Amino acid sequence: MSAALQVLAEQLRGEDTPIAGHVVEVAGSPDGEAADEYGLVMEAVREGYLLHYGQSRLLAGHDPDLALLAGDYLYALGLDRLAAMGDTEAVAVLSELIGRCAQLHAEGRGDEVEALWVEAARRIRE
């Protein structure tokens, strides 16, 4: 379990939002590394994706409408963090990733998205 995912869970739990009451304890222990800003960004955007197309690692007991809204919120949270860091190239990479994942899922090709995540993470870390 990444330290960044645990930090994100703590942040969401502490916010005054409809999401806060649905944040679960994150299983496992941190991977030994401190959460860096890019790790937090990737976990927020990944969790947003999972709320839209998969199973959340951080929320439970929510309905589909809240999952959709929470997913949008986490996409925005990640992109906002990048913009605050001034990394417009990374914002473009993740924006493209979010759009491409949505397109592939709409086309019934969701099995192709994992490679996109790996490539986006590599590009952002460069």
C-alpha positions as MATLAB code, in Angstrom:
seq = 'MSAALQVLAEQLRGEDTPIAGHVVEVAGSPDGEAADEYGLVMEAVREGYLLHYGQSRLLAGHDPDLALLAGDYLYALGLDRLAAMGDTEAVAVLSELIGRCAQLHAEGRGDEVEALWVEAARRIRE';
ca = [
       0.000    0.000    0.000;
       1.429    3.354   -0.909;
       1.997    6.074    1.624;
       0.378    8.486   -0.838;
      -2.874    6.512   -0.812;
      -2.943    6.614    2.975;
      -2.298   10.370    2.994;
      -5.093   10.830    0.459;
      -7.476    8.786    2.621;
      -6.645   10.928    5.647;
      -7.202   14.101    3.641;
     -10.575   12.941    2.324;
     -11.662   11.773    5.764;
     -10.843   15.185    7.225;
     -12.719   17.252    4.663;
     -16.239   18.541    5.173;
     -17.706   16.781    2.121;
     -20.259   14.021    1.444;
     -17.263   11.793    0.656;
     -15.706   11.985    4.134;
     -18.158    9.620    5.794;
     -17.477    6.916    3.224;
     -13.677    6.818    3.474;
     -12.506    3.461    4.783;
      -9.354    2.533    6.653;
      -6.675    1.741    4.120;
      -5.469   -1.828    4.516;
      -1.812   -2.676    4.590;
       1.127   -0.609    5.597;
       2.972    2.139    3.782;
       5.610    0.981    1.347;
       8.273    2.688    3.461;
       8.550    5.800    1.348;
       7.144    9.185    2.205;
       4.281   10.403    0.070;
       5.513   12.907   -2.483;
       3.315   15.379   -4.318;
       3.366   13.438   -7.597;
       2.420   10.254   -5.758;
      -0.556   12.024   -4.201;
      -1.596   13.339   -7.596;
      -1.419    9.911   -9.224;
      -3.347    8.270   -6.374;
      -6.066   10.942   -6.495;
      -6.525   10.612  -10.241;
      -6.340    6.808  -10.106;
      -8.968    6.734   -7.367;
     -11.147    9.049   -9.464;
     -10.823    6.600  -12.339;
     -11.678    3.643  -10.098;
     -14.779    5.405   -8.807;
     -15.941    5.839  -12.396;
     -14.955    2.463  -13.861;
     -13.881    0.026  -11.174;
     -13.927   -0.513   -7.453;
     -12.776    2.192   -5.089;
      -9.920    1.469   -2.739;
     -10.933    4.324   -0.412;
     -14.735    4.570   -0.327;
     -17.444    2.155    0.749;
     -21.189    2.358    1.262;
     -21.731    4.972   -1.412;
     -24.290    4.978   -4.190;
     -23.455    5.260   -7.914;
     -24.247    8.981   -8.020;
     -21.829    9.734   -5.194;
     -19.209    7.525   -6.857;
     -19.472    9.580  -10.043;
     -19.269   12.894   -8.183;
     -16.432   11.673   -5.955;
     -14.557   10.470   -9.031;
     -14.890   13.882  -10.651;
     -13.779   15.514   -7.397;
     -10.661   13.339   -7.196;
      -9.778   13.994  -10.849;
     -10.031   17.723  -10.130;
      -8.082   17.393   -6.878;
      -5.171   15.737   -8.651;
      -5.127   18.168  -11.560;
      -5.414   21.135   -9.197;
      -2.376   19.924   -7.227;
      -0.381   19.691  -10.455;
      -1.481   23.130  -11.574;
      -0.463   24.566   -8.186;
       2.991   23.031   -8.729;
       3.163   24.742  -12.118;
       3.555   21.450  -13.980;
       1.360   22.170  -16.979;
       2.910   19.326  -18.977;
       1.822   16.815  -16.328;
      -1.657   18.387  -16.271;
      -1.860   17.767  -20.023;
      -0.662   14.157  -19.622;
      -3.265   13.347  -16.970;
      -6.040   15.217  -18.760;
      -5.284   13.199  -21.882;
      -5.213    9.996  -19.815;
      -8.613   10.702  -18.252;
     -10.157   11.432  -21.646;
      -8.574    8.416  -23.335;
      -9.714    6.076  -20.549;
     -13.275    7.375  -20.884;
     -13.152    6.841  -24.646;
     -11.831    3.283  -24.330;
     -14.472    2.362  -21.774;
     -17.211    3.841  -23.984;
     -15.895    1.672  -26.838;
     -15.872   -1.451  -24.653;
     -12.069   -1.547  -24.643;
     -11.455   -1.018  -20.940;
      -8.873   -3.781  -20.921;
      -6.501   -1.426  -22.776;
      -6.330    1.282  -20.111;
      -3.746   -0.218  -17.740;
      -0.903    0.350  -20.207;
      -1.984    3.984  -20.497;
      -1.663    4.410  -16.722;
       1.845    2.980  -16.715;
       2.912    5.272  -19.555;
       1.333    8.354  -17.970;
       3.075    7.675  -14.651;
       6.388    7.288  -16.470;
       5.908   10.549  -18.371;
       4.975   12.484  -15.246;
       8.001   11.210  -13.327;
      10.445   12.231  -16.079;
];
